Amino acid sequence: MKKERANAMLQNAMEMKKIKMNPDKLDIKFINASIHGRTWKTKRLLIEGADINSKDARGRTGLMYATYNGYIKIVKLFVKNDNLEINMKDENGRSSLKFAEWNGYSEIAEILKAYGAE
């Protein structure tokens, strides 16, 4: 039941063109977990090999979605990953730090800056 609901939500997101279809379904699931604040699933997908820097159709990463939505636990998980490219920008030139600042998540912004975000 839970798996069916999760698959339906993922399919729905893809139909809305929030997530770019690409050959690596692991990365799609990873971005989806980041969008919805599912810390345990995000961590599990990273362990399984998801690319922490993967982007959706708008050029947004899991870190961007986590900062935009204020998911501090996911942000903390991401910044501890040595492969994270913290200053990536979406198709409109916005970074994770910019999303955090715009949405008033000062604690997240400070965490990002401590790990080199500009």
N, C-alpha and C positions, 0 to 999 in steps of 0.2 A: 504494500500500500504506500509506504513512504517513498520507495524507489519510483513507483509510478507517478506520484505527485511531483517528485524532484525532476523526473524526466519531462513531465508535462510543462513545468515551469521553465526548464532549459529550452525546450522546443518553442515555447511562447516568446522567450527573450530573443531567440534567433530569428523568429518570424518578424519581430519588431525591429530587426536589424541592429539590435544593441550589441550583438556579438557576431563578429565576422566568422563565417565558416572557413575552416582551414583543415588540413589533413590531421592535425594533432588535436584530437578531442579532449585530451588531458588538459591542454591550455584553455580550451573553451570552458571546461568545468571549473578550472581554477579561477578564471575571471568571474564566472557566475557566482562562485562561493564568496569572492571578495565583494561583489556588488551587494550581496545579501547579508554580509557580516557573519558568515559561518566560519568562525575561527578554527574549530577542530577539523573541518573539511578542508579549509585552505592549507592548514599544516600537513594534513595527510596527503594532499595532492602534491605539495612541494616534495615530500619524502618520496612519492611515487615518480617524481621526475618532471613535474610541470615547470615550465620556464617562468621564473619570477618576473621577467621583463616582457612577457608576451603582451601584445596589444590587440584591442578589438578594432572594429571598423572605423571608429573615431580616433584611433591612435591612443586610446586610454589603457593604462595598465591597472593591475589589481591594486597597486599602491594608490593610484589616483582615486579609484573608487572608494577605497578604505578611508582616505583622508577626506574626500568629499562628503561621505556619510558619517564621519566621526567615529569610525571603528578603531579605537585606540589599541585594542589588543592585537588586531591584525597589523596595524602600523608597527607596533613593537616587534612582532614576529618578522616582518619584512626587513626592517632596518638591521636586524642581527644577521641577515643573510649576506655573505660575502659577494654573491653574484649580483646583488641589487644595483641597478643603475639609478640612483636616487634623483637625478636631475633630468630625467626624460620629460619630453613635452608632447602634448596631444596635437592633433591637426590644427588647433587654433593657437598653439604656442603656450598653452597653460601647463604648469608643472603641479606636482603633488603639493608642494609648499604653497603655491598660489591658491589651490582649492581649499587648503586648511585655513589660510588667512581670510579668504573671502567668506567662509562659512563660520568664522569666529571660533575655530578650534585652536586656541592659542597653545594649549598643552601639546597638541599634535605638531603644531608648527615648530615649537621649541625642540621637540624630539627630532624632527627632520633636520633642523639646523645643526643640532649636536652631531648628526651623522653626515654633515657636509652638504645639505641642500642649500641651494642659492636661489 
